[in-house]
Amino acid sequence: MAEGAEGLGHLKNVSRAGMFVRSSDLPRPGSAITLQFDLPTTGGGTVNLRGEVRWTSEGQGSVDPSPGFGVQILEPPREFAEFFRWAVEQLEKADEPA
């Protein structure tokens, strides 16, 4: 949710401090935003984040045709740290030789 409008998106390029959200609903850079997503881990749960939209792909001349925006996360909760740790573990597993 940003500026009173609700939208849907997909998390991409997640870091400890921010993320790219692929979405056709593009909030204005500088907007306060709240994000909510379900944890993909076995324990489940929901993560609620507050952040600021730093940029959008609109007008960026991006090669990727999928629109989206970058978010700087403000005061990430414990649940986000758990999610980030899980995501890193998944990448490490994918890089392991078979």
LUMVEX-230885 format. One record per atom (N, C-alpha, C): residue in one letter; x, y, z; residue number from 1. Coordinates in nm, 2 decimals. Last residue first. Layout:
a|X|Y|Z|NUM
...
//
This chain:
a|2.57|-3.10|-0.76|98
a|2.48|-3.21|-0.75|98
a|2.55|-3.34|-0.72|98
p|2.71|-2.82|-0.58|97
p|2.72|-2.92|-0.69|97
p|2.63|-3.04|-0.66|97
e|2.51|-2.54|-0.48|96
e|2.58|-2.66|-0.44|96
e|2.59|-2.76|-0.56|96
d|2.34|-2.34|-0.55|95
d|2.48|-2.33|-0.60|95
d|2.56|-2.45|-0.57|95
a|2.11|-2.39|-0.41|94
a|2.10|-2.40|-0.56|94
a|2.24|-2.40|-0.62|94
k|2.19|-2.34|-0.15|93
k|2.16|-2.48|-0.19|93
k|2.16|-2.49|-0.34|93
e|2.22|-2.07|-0.16|92
e|2.34|-2.15|-0.14|92
e|2.31|-2.29|-0.18|92
l|1.96|-1.99|-0.20|91
l|2.06|-1.96|-0.30|91
l|2.18|-2.05|-0.28|91
q|1.85|-2.07|0.05|90
q|1.80|-2.13|-0.08|90
q|1.90|-2.10|-0.19|90
e|1.99|-1.91|0.23|89
e|2.01|-2.05|0.23|89
e|1.96|-2.12|0.10|89
v|1.88|-1.66|0.16|88
v|2.02|-1.68|0.13|88
v|2.05|-1.83|0.13|88
a|1.61|-1.70|0.24|87
a|1.64|-1.68|0.10|87
a|1.79|-1.70|0.07|87
w|1.65|-1.73|0.53|86
w|1.60|-1.84|0.45|86
w|1.63|-1.82|0.30|86
r|1.74|-1.47|0.58|85
r|1.83|-1.58|0.61|85
r|1.78|-1.71|0.53|85
f|1.51|-1.33|0.52|84
f|1.63|-1.30|0.44|84
f|1.73|-1.42|0.46|84
f|1.32|-1.43|0.71|83
f|1.30|-1.45|0.57|83
f|1.43|-1.43|0.49|83
e|1.45|-1.33|0.94|82
e|1.43|-1.47|0.92|82
e|1.41|-1.51|0.77|82
a|1.42|-1.06|0.89|81
a|1.56|-1.12|0.91|81
a|1.55|-1.27|0.89|81
f|1.15|-1.04|0.90|80
f|1.22|-1.01|0.77|80
f|1.36|-1.07|0.78|80
e|1.09|-1.09|1.17|79
e|1.04|-1.18|1.06|79
e|1.11|-1.16|0.93|79
r|1.19|-0.86|1.30|78
r|1.26|-0.99|1.31|78
r|1.22|-1.09|1.20|78
p|1.15|-0.58|1.07|77
p|1.12|-0.66|1.19|77
p|1.20|-0.79|1.18|77
p|1.35|-0.30|0.97|76
p|1.29|-0.43|0.94|76
p|1.27|-0.51|1.06|76
e|1.35|0.01|0.94|75
e|1.33|-0.07|1.06|75
e|1.27|-0.21|1.04|75
l|1.26|0.03|0.61|74
l|1.28|0.11|0.73|74
l|1.25|0.02|0.85|74
i|1.40|-0.04|0.29|73
i|1.33|-0.09|0.41|73
i|1.36|-0.01|0.53|73
q|1.35|0.10|-0.01|72
q|1.44|0.10|0.10|72
q|1.36|0.06|0.22|72
v|1.26|-0.04|-0.32|71
v|1.21|0.00|-0.19|71
v|1.33|0.00|-0.09|71
g|1.20|0.01|-0.66|70
g|1.29|-0.02|-0.56|70
g|1.24|0.04|-0.43|70
f|0.96|-0.13|-0.89|69
f|1.01|-0.02|-0.81|69
f|1.11|-0.07|-0.70|69
g|0.85|-0.21|-1.23|68
g|0.86|-0.23|-1.09|68
g|0.92|-0.11|-1.02|68
p|0.77|-0.39|-1.53|67
p|0.78|-0.27|-1.45|67
p|0.79|-0.31|-1.30|67
s|0.94|-0.59|-1.76|66
s|0.85|-0.60|-1.64|66
s|0.87|-0.47|-1.56|66
p|1.13|-0.58|-1.95|65
p|1.00|-0.52|-1.98|65
p|0.91|-0.52|-1.87|65
d|1.46|-0.50|-1.91|64
d|1.36|-0.58|-1.86|64
d|1.22|-0.52|-1.88|64
v|1.61|-0.28|-1.99|63
v|1.60|-0.39|-2.08|63
v|1.48|-0.48|-2.04|63
s|1.49|0.05|-1.91|62
s|1.53|-0.08|-1.86|62
s|1.51|-0.18|-1.98|62
g|1.45|0.32|-1.91|61
g|1.50|0.26|-2.03|61
g|1.55|0.12|-2.00|61
q|1.32|0.45|-1.71|60
q|1.46|0.41|-1.68|60
q|1.52|0.35|-1.81|60
g|1.05|0.50|-1.72|59
g|1.14|0.60|-1.77|59
g|1.29|0.57|-1.75|59
e|0.99|0.30|-1.45|58
e|0.93|0.39|-1.55|58
e|1.02|0.50|-1.59|58
s|1.09|0.17|-1.24|57
s|1.15|0.14|-1.37|57
s|1.09|0.23|-1.48|57
t|1.15|0.40|-0.96|56
t|1.07|0.31|-1.04|56
t|1.13|0.28|-1.17|56
w|1.29|0.45|-0.63|55
w|1.29|0.46|-0.77|55
w|1.19|0.37|-0.84|55
r|1.22|0.43|-0.36|54
r|1.34|0.51|-0.40|54
r|1.34|0.54|-0.55|54
v|0.97|0.42|-0.13|53
v|1.00|0.40|-0.27|53
v|1.11|0.49|-0.31|53
e|1.04|0.31|0.20|52
e|1.02|0.43|0.11|52
e|1.06|0.38|-0.03|52
g|0.86|0.10|0.44|51
g|0.97|0.15|0.36|51
g|0.94|0.28|0.28|51
r|0.77|-0.16|0.65|50
r|0.76|-0.02|0.61|50
r|0.88|0.02|0.54|50
l|0.63|-0.49|0.64|49
l|0.74|-0.40|0.63|49
l|0.69|-0.26|0.60|49
n|0.54|-0.79|0.77|48
n|0.49|-0.66|0.74|48
n|0.61|-0.56|0.75|48
v|0.50|-1.13|0.70|47
v|0.60|-1.02|0.72|47
v|0.53|-0.89|0.68|47
t|0.34|-1.41|0.84|46
t|0.34|-1.30|0.75|46
t|0.44|-1.20|0.79|46
g|0.36|-1.77|0.84|45
g|0.35|-1.64|0.90|45
g|0.35|-1.53|0.79|45
g|0.56|-2.08|0.82|44
g|0.46|-1.98|0.77|44
g|0.47|-1.85|0.84|44
g|0.72|-2.28|0.88|43
g|0.65|-2.23|0.99|43
g|0.54|-2.13|0.95|43
t|0.84|-2.33|0.63|42
t|0.75|-2.43|0.68|42
t|0.66|-2.38|0.80|42
t|0.85|-2.03|0.43|41
t|0.91|-2.13|0.52|41
t|0.80|-2.22|0.58|41
p|0.76|-1.81|0.30|40
p|0.75|-1.93|0.23|40
p|0.81|-2.05|0.31|40
l|0.54|-1.57|0.45|39
l|0.67|-1.64|0.46|39
l|0.66|-1.78|0.39|39
d|0.36|-1.34|0.27|38
d|0.36|-1.46|0.35|38
d|0.50|-1.52|0.34|38
f|0.38|-0.98|0.30|37
f|0.39|-1.10|0.22|37
f|0.40|-1.22|0.32|37
q|0.34|-0.64|0.26|36
q|0.30|-0.75|0.34|36
q|0.31|-0.87|0.25|36
l|0.45|-0.30|0.29|35
l|0.45|-0.43|0.22|35
l|0.41|-0.54|0.31|35
t|0.39|0.04|0.26|34
t|0.39|-0.08|0.35|34
t|0.37|-0.20|0.26|34
i|0.56|0.34|0.20|33
i|0.50|0.22|0.15|33
i|0.50|0.12|0.26|33
a|0.59|0.68|0.10|32
a|0.60|0.58|0.21|32
a|0.52|0.46|0.16|32
s|0.75|0.80|-0.19|31
s|0.63|0.76|-0.12|31
s|0.66|0.67|-0.01|31
g|0.98|0.84|-0.34|30
g|0.97|0.92|-0.22|30
g|0.84|0.88|-0.14|30
p|0.83|0.78|-0.65|29
p|0.95|0.78|-0.57|29
p|0.93|0.88|-0.46|29
r|0.49|0.66|-0.65|28
r|0.58|0.77|-0.68|28
r|0.71|0.75|-0.59|28
p|0.42|0.32|-0.75|27
p|0.40|0.44|-0.66|27
p|0.51|0.54|-0.70|27
l|0.28|0.13|-1.00|26
l|0.41|0.20|-0.96|26
l|0.38|0.32|-0.88|26
d|0.17|-0.17|-1.07|25
d|0.13|-0.06|-0.99|25
d|0.25|0.02|-0.94|25
s|0.30|-0.38|-1.18|24
s|0.25|-0.28|-1.28|24
s|0.19|-0.16|-1.21|24
s|0.60|-0.50|-1.03|23
s|0.45|-0.47|-1.03|23
s|0.42|-0.37|-1.13|23
r|0.85|-0.63|-0.84|22
r|0.80|-0.63|-0.98|22
r|0.65|-0.61|-0.97|22
v|1.05|-0.46|-0.63|21
v|0.92|-0.52|-0.64|21
v|0.87|-0.51|-0.78|21
f|1.36|-0.50|-0.48|20
f|1.29|-0.46|-0.60|20
f|1.16|-0.54|-0.60|20
m|1.47|-0.39|-0.16|19
m|1.42|-0.49|-0.25|19
m|1.37|-0.43|-0.38|19
g|1.68|-0.35|0.13|18
g|1.58|-0.31|0.03|18
g|1.55|-0.42|-0.06|18
a|1.87|-0.44|0.32|17
a|1.82|-0.30|0.33|17
a|1.71|-0.26|0.23|17
r|1.93|-0.70|0.26|16
r|1.90|-0.66|0.40|16
r|1.84|-0.53|0.41|16
s|1.76|-0.76|-0.05|15
s|1.88|-0.75|0.03|15
s|1.84|-0.71|0.17|15
v|1.62|-0.92|-0.34|14
v|1.60|-0.88|-0.20|14
v|1.74|-0.87|-0.13|14
n|1.52|-0.95|-0.61|13
n|1.65|-0.88|-0.57|13
n|1.64|-0.83|-0.43|13
k|1.17|-0.93|-0.58|12
k|1.29|-0.97|-0.65|12
k|1.41|-0.89|-0.59|12
l|0.83|-1.00|-0.51|11
l|0.96|-0.96|-0.46|11
l|1.07|-1.02|-0.55|11
h|0.56|-0.89|-0.70|10
h|0.65|-1.00|-0.67|10
h|0.78|-0.95|-0.62|10
g|0.24|-0.73|-0.62|9
g|0.37|-0.74|-0.69|9
g|0.44|-0.87|-0.65|9
l|-0.05|-0.52|-0.61|8
l|0.01|-0.65|-0.60|8
l|0.15|-0.65|-0.67|8
g|-0.18|-0.24|-0.41|7
g|-0.14|-0.31|-0.54|7
g|-0.08|-0.45|-0.51|7
e|-0.37|0.03|-0.30|6
e|-0.32|-0.10|-0.28|6
e|-0.29|-0.16|-0.41|6
a|-0.33|0.37|-0.20|5
a|-0.36|0.27|-0.31|5
a|-0.30|0.14|-0.28|5
g|-0.24|0.55|-0.01|4
g|-0.38|0.51|-0.01|4
g|-0.42|0.41|-0.11|4
e|0.04|0.56|-0.07|3
e|-0.05|0.68|-0.10|3
e|-0.19|0.64|-0.10|3
a|0.06|0.22|-0.09|2
a|0.13|0.34|-0.10|2
a|0.03|0.45|-0.14|2
m|0.08|-0.12|0.00|1
m|0.00|0.00|0.00|1
m|0.09|0.12|0.00|1
//
